């Protein structure tokens, strides 16, 4: 159901605005990559994993215990996050520790949580 504010009641094109935005618009490839990033982040389990790794570096067993899931299920999600360069890993002996890939992921999540908390 749409409200009255969802669309214009006229068909005026503001060419100056369109041209200005068009001159600043990014190429297709970065837009596609951002879209893919949000698809990956759109999974609740992966969001919970990223949230946990925002607090501390953790191994698969620790994450599984925290989220009350199997190590296999967590490993599957970690593989997706690692292949997407959202998290990184390091091995110490037989244990692999996971952490956020960089400060951009942490900032992205902090901003998202700030936005949500404003609404709640």
TAFENFEN-V11130 format. One record per residue. N is the residue number from 1. RES is the residue in one small letter. PHI is phi in radians with two decimals (NA if undefined). PSI is psi in radians with two decimals (none if undefined). BURIAL is I if it has 24 or more other ideal C-beta (glycine too) atoms within 12 Angstrom, else O. Layout:
# TAFENFEN-V11130
n: {N;N}
res: {RES;RES}
phi: {PHI;PHI}
psi: {PSI;PSI}
burial: {BURIAL;BURIAL}
This chain:
# TAFENFEN-V11130
n: {1;2;3;4;5;6;7;8;9;10;11;12;13;14;15;16;17;18;19;20;21;22;23;24;25;26;27;28;29;30;31;32;33;34;35;36;37;38;39;40;41;42;43;44;45;46;47;48;49;50;51;52;53;54;55;56;57;58;59;60;61;62;63;64;65;66;67;68;69;70;71;72;73;74;75;76;77;78;79;80;81;82;83;84;85;86;87;88;89;90;91;92;93;94;95;96;97;98;99;100;101;102;103;104;105;106;107;108;109;110;111;112;113;114;115;116;117;118;119;120}
res: {x;x;x;x;x;x;x;x;x;x;x;x;x;x;x;x;x;x;x;x;x;x;x;x;x;x;x;x;x;x;x;x;x;x;x;x;x;x;x;x;x;x;x;x;x;x;x;x;x;x;x;x;x;x;x;x;x;x;x;x;x;x;x;x;x;x;x;x;x;x;x;x;x;x;x;x;x;x;x;x;x;x;x;x;x;x;x;x;x;x;x;x;x;x;x;x;x;x;x;x;x;x;x;x;x;x;x;x;x;x;x;x;x;x;x;x;x;x;x;x}
phi: {NA;-1.74;-1.73;-1.11;-1.49;-1.40;-2.63;-1.31;-1.79;-2.43;-2.17;-1.44;-1.77;-1.58;-1.03;-1.09;-1.20;-1.04;-1.15;-1.12;-1.15;-1.04;-1.22;-1.80;-1.15;-1.27;-1.14;-1.06;-1.03;-1.10;-1.11;-1.06;-1.11;-1.14;-1.05;-1.11;-1.03;-1.18;-1.09;-1.13;-1.30;-1.36;-1.67;-1.07;-1.10;-1.13;-1.09;-1.12;-1.11;-1.10;-1.05;-1.08;-1.23;-1.21;-1.63;-2.86;-1.15;-2.52;-1.68;-0.98;-1.08;-1.14;-1.12;-1.04;-1.13;-1.07;-1.59;0.95;-2.31;-1.36;-1.06;-1.10;-1.12;-1.18;-1.02;-1.05;-1.19;-1.11;-1.07;-1.08;-1.15;-1.19;-1.13;-1.61;1.09;-1.61;-2.23;-2.31;-2.35;-2.55;-1.77;-2.24;1.12;-1.64;-1.79;-1.88;-1.81;-2.00;-2.61;-1.15;-1.12;-2.88;-1.21;-1.13;-1.13;-1.07;-1.09;-1.02;-1.21;-1.07;-1.14;-1.07;-1.17;-1.04;-1.06;-1.14;-1.15;-1.08;-1.32;-1.50}
psi: {2.20;2.64;3.00;-0.44;0.00;-0.28;2.74;2.72;0.24;3.06;0.73;2.26;2.18;1.50;-0.61;-0.71;-0.79;-0.78;-0.70;-0.82;-0.71;-0.65;-0.38;-0.17;2.35;2.82;2.92;-0.72;-0.88;-0.61;-0.76;-0.80;-0.71;-0.72;-0.77;-0.70;-0.81;-0.54;-0.78;-0.73;-0.20;0.04;2.25;-0.71;-0.78;-0.63;-0.74;-0.70;-0.81;-0.70;-0.80;-0.78;-0.30;-0.39;-0.60;2.62;2.42;2.73;2.97;-0.80;-0.70;-0.78;-0.76;-0.75;-0.78;-0.80;0.01;0.91;2.96;2.69;-0.62;-0.79;-0.70;-0.75;-0.71;-0.81;-0.66;-0.65;-0.77;-0.78;-0.68;-0.77;-0.41;0.07;0.54;-0.56;2.90;2.90;2.77;2.49;2.36;1.78;-2.11;-0.07;2.35;2.17;2.45;2.55;2.94;2.52;-0.68;3.13;-0.32;-0.72;-0.76;-0.78;-0.75;-0.80;-0.70;-0.73;-0.74;-0.78;-0.66;-0.77;-0.81;-0.72;-0.53;-0.66;-0.51;none}
burial: {O;O;O;O;O;O;O;O;O;O;O;O;O;O;O;O;O;O;O;O;O;O;O;O;O;O;O;O;O;O;O;O;O;O;O;O;O;O;O;I;I;O;O;O;I;I;I;I;I;I;I;I;I;I;O;O;O;I;I;I;O;I;I;I;O;O;I;O;I;O;O;O;O;I;O;O;I;I;O;I;I;I;O;I;O;I;I;O;I;O;O;O;O;O;O;I;O;I;I;I;I;O;O;O;I;O;O;I;I;O;O;O;O;O;O;O;O;O;O;O}
